[in-house]
């Protein structure tokens, strides 16, 4: 992997680890409402009336921004990862079936895929949030249901290309069932674009969730996400810019790292030859079959 890709991995791992261990470091207590008058809108590096140090300042309710940003990262990273993985899993399943079966099933599945691709994703997210009510489950479900179409088309194209290769024909000739040939031999060699799309989808899902939370249709207070933290800081952007800047920088760093990682994976996979997932018997006998 390239140097940029390794740096992106380190950034994502750092955010994930910091978010996971935040409660063990006392972030939960620091993020709760305390002395509003004595700790309200303190600038970075300031101390409150009780002597507590706030590295990146506090918000309008006296909550430490480092602690609250880390706790919000747990929600935003969970939503981004779960939404992207579920969407990719659904897309891989649909694309694999369509590409392998072909015929009317392929045409029907791709027609549905193309129709859904024509619907603006953000508009659909806003509609679902307005109809079903905001919340974590709703956001993850809608992200998964609106993000699988691109992965499905990529997987379908790879499966169509892989099913006609010699090693796939050899597997079928040696008695492997259609299902085993698809899931054991063809699909593992067609997952490269789906993996890249998943990495890129994490950043996109985090950004969409933050946009919904910013508009008040995503994660609801008192639960914190980067989106509703940025929204809470827009009224004091002139007098206390750090309130919205801290979660905004965390959001930018995470989405940029996910994008760079996706690009690095794409370059890495493009530079490698496909791995033929066949057994030794199939590899030895394939030439005699052809």
N, C-alpha and C positions, 0 to 999 in steps of 0.2 A: 504494500500500500504506500501511496505517496506520503511525503512529509505533512502536507496539508490535511490528508485524511487521518493521519495519526494524531495530529493536534486536535482535530474535530472530535475524535474518539475520546481524547483526554478531557476536553471541555464537557462533553455529554456525561461522561462517567463522573466527573467532579460535581456537576450539578445534581446528578442522581444520588450520589453518595451523601452529599451535603443535605439534600432534601430528606433522605431516609433517616439520617442520624440527627436531624434537627431537634426532634423532641427530646432526645437523650442529652442534648446540650442546653436544655432549658429554654428552647425557642418558644414552646407553648406558653410558658408563663410570661416571657418577654413580649409576646404578641397579643396578650390580653390587655383590655382597657385598665389603666392604672390611674395615676395622678394626672388627670386631664389638664388641670391648670398649671401644674409644675413641669410637665413633660410635653406639652403640646407644641408641635411643629418646631422641634429643636433641630438646628442645622447639623450636618455631619461632623462628628468628632466632639459633640457637646456632651455635657453631663446634666442629668436632671437634678431636681431638688434633693432627691435621696442619694445622690452620688453615683447613680448608674451611668455607665458610659455607653454612648450610642454611636457606633462607627459610621453609619450612613444616615443618622438622624431619626426623627420620629414623624408620625402622621398627625392628623388633627385630633386624634383621640389619645395621643401619647404612646402609641404602640411602636416598638422598635422595628425599623424597616428591614434590617437584616433578617431578623427572626420571621417577620411576616412574609418576606419574599421567599425564604426557604420553605415555609409551610405552603405558600401558594404554589411553589414549584412542584410539590408533591401532587397537587391536583392537576396542574397544567401538563406535567410530564405523563401522568397516568392517562389523562384524556387523549393526549397526542399519540402515545404508544398503543393504547387499546384501540383507538379509532383506526389507526393506520394498519395494525396487524389484522383486525377483524375485516376491514375492507379488502386487504390483500388476500386473506384466506378465501373470502367469498369470490373475489375476482379470479383467483387461480382455479377454484372449483368450476366456475361457469366457463372460463376460457378453455380449460382442459377438456371438459365434456363437449363443448362446441367444436373444438378443433379435432378431437379424436373421432367423434361420431359423424360429423359432417351432415350433408343433406338438409332435410327440412328442419331438424333440430338446430343445426348450426345457424341457418337463416333466421329462425325464430328468435334464438337467444341474442344474436347480433342485432336484430331489429329492435328488441327491447333495450339493448345496451346503447344503441345509437339514439333512441328516443330519449333515454335518461340523460345522455351526454348533452342533449340540446337544452335541458333545463338548467338554468343558472343555479349553481350549488348554493350560493349565499342566500338567494331568494328562497330556495326550498328550506334551508336551515331556519330562516326567519319565520317562514310559514309554520313549520313544525313546532318551533318554540312558542309561537303564539297560540297554536291549537292545543298542544299537550302540556304546556306549562314548562318553565325553565327548570333545569336540574342536571345533575351529573349523568344519570342514566340516559336521559333524553339526548344529551349532547353526544355521548359516545355512540348511541344507537343510530342517530341521524348521520354522524360522520361515517360510520361503517356502511350504511345503506346508500350513501351518496358518493362514496369514494372508490367503489370497486370496478367501475366501468373501464377505466383506462388499463388497469391491471388485467382485466379479462381479455381485452383486445391484444395486449402484449403476449399473454400466455397462449392464446389461441394461435397467434402467428408462429410462436416457437414450437408448439405441439405439431402443427401442420408440417413445419420444416423437419422436425425430428422423426415423425412417424414413418417417413419414407426412406430413412437412412438404413444402411446395410445391417447394422447391429440390431435395429428394431425388427427388421424382417427376419433376421436370424433367430431372435427370441421367439417370434411367432412360429417359425418353422420348427423349432425345437419343442414345441408343445405348450409354450406359455400362453395362458389365457389372455383375452383382450384386456381384462382389468389389471392383471399382473404386468402385462407389457406396458400399459399406460402408467400405472402408479410406481412401478419398480424401475423401469428403464427410461421411458420417454419423459415423464414429468420432471424427474430430478435434473435432467439435462436442459430443461426449458425454464428453470426457475431463476436464472440470472437476471433478466429484466424485471421480474416481480420483486426480487430482493432490492434492486436499486429503487424501484417505485415505492417500496415500503419505507426505505430510509428517507426518501424525499417527502413521502406522505406524512411522516411524523412532524416535520416542521410545518407543513401546510395545515395539519389538524390542530396543532398548538395555536397557530395564528388565527384560524377560524374560531376556535373556542374562545380565544382572547377577544376577538371582535364581538362575538355574541355576549360575552360577559361585560364588555365595555358598554354595550347597548342595554344591558339589564336583562337579557334573555338567556344567559348562560348560567354559570355558577353564581348562586345567590349568597350575599352576606348573611350571617357572619363568616361563612366559609370563604376563604381567600383564594383567588386566582389572580394571575398577572393582569388579566383584563379588567376585573373590577377594581384592582388596586390602581391601575392607570386612570380609570374613570373617577376614582375618589380623589385623585390629585389634579384633575383638570381645573377645578375651581380655584386652586391656589398655585397655579403654574407660574405666576409672576412672583408672588411673595415667598413661596416654598417649593421651588421647582424639583427638589430632590424627592418629593412624595411620589410623583409620577415618573421621574427619571430612573429611579432605582429598579422598579419592576420592568420598565420599558427596556432598559439595557439588558436585563436578564432574558427577556423575551427575544430581543434581537440576537443575543449571543447564542441562545439555544437553537433558534430556527436557522441561523447562519451555519452553525456547526452541523445540523442535520442535513442541510443542503450540500455542504462541502463533503460530508461523508458519502452522500449519495453519488456525487460526481466522482469521488475517488473509487468507490465500488464499481461504478460503470466503467471507468478507465481500466481498473484491474481485471474485470471480467472480459472486457473487450480484448485485452492483451493475452488472454489465456485461451488455449484450445479447449473445446468442450470435453468434459470427463465422460468416458463411456462407461456407464454403470451396468456392465454385463459380467456374468460369471466367467470363470476361467474356461469352463467347458464350452460356453457359447462363443468365447473369443477364439478358441482353437478351431471350432467347427464351422464358424461363419464363412470362411473362404470356400469350403467345400460345398456349402449350400448354394452360394451364388454361382 
